[in-house]
C-alpha cells in the first residue's frame, strides 16, 4: 500500500485507515487492544515507519 508522505508512524497509519474505511474505525475504536507488529516485531503506536515495512495487526485473543 502506498501511503501519503505525512504518515510516518504506526498511529498515523491507523488514523489513515480509520478515516478511509468504517471497518477499521470499528476495529481500532477499542483503544490499544490491537497489537501491531512491524517486520515481525511487536511495536508501540509511536514506532516510525520506513518504506517496505511489513505491518501486521493482531486482534485481541483469548486462550487458556
C-alpha positions as CSV (number, residue, x, y, z in Angstrom):
1,X,0.0,0.0,0.0
2,X,1.4,3.4,-1.0
3,X,1.0,5.9,1.9
4,X,1.0,9.6,1.9
5,X,4.3,11.1,2.9
6,X,2.7,12.7,6.0
7,X,2.2,9.2,7.5
8,X,5.3,8.4,9.4
9,X,4.2,6.3,12.4
10,X,2.0,3.3,13.2
11,X,-0.5,5.7,14.8
12,X,-0.6,7.8,11.6
13,X,-1.3,4.6,9.6
14,X,-4.1,3.7,12.0
15,X,-5.6,7.1,11.7
16,X,-5.4,7.0,7.9
17,X,-7.1,3.6,7.8
18,X,-9.8,4.7,10.2
19,X,-10.8,7.7,8.0
20,X,-10.8,5.6,4.8
21,X,-12.9,2.6,6.0
22,X,-15.5,2.4,8.7
23,X,-14.5,-1.3,9.4
24,X,-11.1,-0.1,10.5
25,X,-12.7,2.6,12.7
26,X,-14.7,-0.1,14.5
27,X,-11.6,-2.3,14.8
28,X,-9.4,0.4,16.4
29,X,-12.2,2.0,18.4
30,X,-11.4,-0.2,21.3
31,X,-8.3,1.5,22.5
32,X,-4.9,-0.2,22.5
33,X,-6.2,-3.8,22.4
34,X,-5.0,-4.4,18.9
35,X,-1.3,-5.4,18.8
36,X,0.8,-4.1,15.9
37,X,3.9,-5.7,14.5
38,X,6.4,-4.2,12.1
39,X,8.7,-6.6,10.3
40,X,7.5,-9.3,12.7
41,X,8.4,-7.4,15.9
42,X,5.6,-6.1,18.1
43,X,5.9,-2.3,18.4
44,X,4.0,0.6,20.0
45,X,2.0,3.0,18.1
46,X,4.7,5.7,18.1
47,X,7.0,3.4,16.0
48,X,8.4,5.2,13.0
49,X,7.6,3.5,9.7
50,X,10.0,3.1,6.8
51,X,9.5,2.2,3.1
52,X,8.8,-1.5,2.5
53,X,7.9,-2.2,6.2
54,X,5.6,-5.1,6.7
55,X,2.8,-4.1,9.2
56,X,0.5,-6.7,10.8
57,X,-2.4,-6.1,13.1
58,X,-3.4,-8.7,15.7
59,X,-6.8,-8.5,17.3
60,X,-7.3,-9.3,21.0
61,X,-7.2,-13.1,21.7
62,X,-8.3,-15.2,24.5
63,X,-6.9,-18.5,25.5
64,X,-6.3,-20.9,28.3
